[in-house]
């Protein structure tokens, strides 16, 4: 049966309401959000770094969060914090994709850059992005902490992450709306400690 297209106002109101609902649901994860921030704080205080990975919109979120950590969130009077988005170097991504396959784009960088005590923030709306899974698995083997941001069930990332922040939706753009809100809160909690 063909579904009737919604009007512009119905679409606008519906998407805003859907986003508000997942953000309300995210409040139930306040304790996990704080734990995730504390893991990152512990890495920074130990002289370690935050690596971040994601694909598509999650790649954009990865570099956005790295920029907040290295630059500033609110305060310009704090030190730069070492964060690297693993999806930003097009030469690395294309070389690894060409020579090893796209699934290896993040794991090779975790192999090269990741150290015990670092944290990996792995962003995947499905929780099943193969390159994020491989990077997260190696990060755990190397003694890194893994925080995942996912949608709904958490996917396979839930099984290998220290903390999974799963947004209660299967709608990718709505999940991403919640992810950036959660990441901004984490940035503020982290920044407050430095």
C-alpha positions, 0 to 999 in steps of 0.5 A: 500500500502506498504511503501518503507523503506528509506536508511540510509542517507535518514533516517538521513537527514530526521530526522535531517531536521524534528528536525530542523523544530520543533526547528525553530517552537519553536522559535515562543514560545520564550515568553512562554519559558521565562514565564515558566522560570520566573515561576520556578525562582519565585518558587525558590526565594520564597523558593519553589521547582520544581517537574517534572514528565514524563513517558518513555523518558519524565521520563529520561528528568525529572531526567535530568532537576532535575539534572541540577537544583540541580547540575549545568547547566553551573555555579558551583558558584550558589546555588543548586536549589530544584528540584525533578523528581517524577519518580526516586524512584522505591520503591515509583512508584511500591508501588503506582502502586501496591496499587493505580494503575499506574495513581496515581504514580505522584498525590500521590507524589504531595499530599505528597510533593507539596506546594502552590508556588511550580511549577510542570513541567509535560512532556507528548508528547501526553499531555494526560498521565493520571498520569501527568494529575492527578498530574497537576490537584491536583497541581493546586488545591494546588496553584502550577503553572503547566507548561506542555511540550507536542506535537502538540495540547497540549492534555488535559494538555493544559486545566489545565496548566498555560503555555503549550509549545507544540512542532509542531509535532506528532512524539514522538522522534522528540517532545522529541528532542525539549523538551530537547532543550527547557528544557536546555534553561529554565535551563540556564534562571533560572541559570542566576538568581542565 
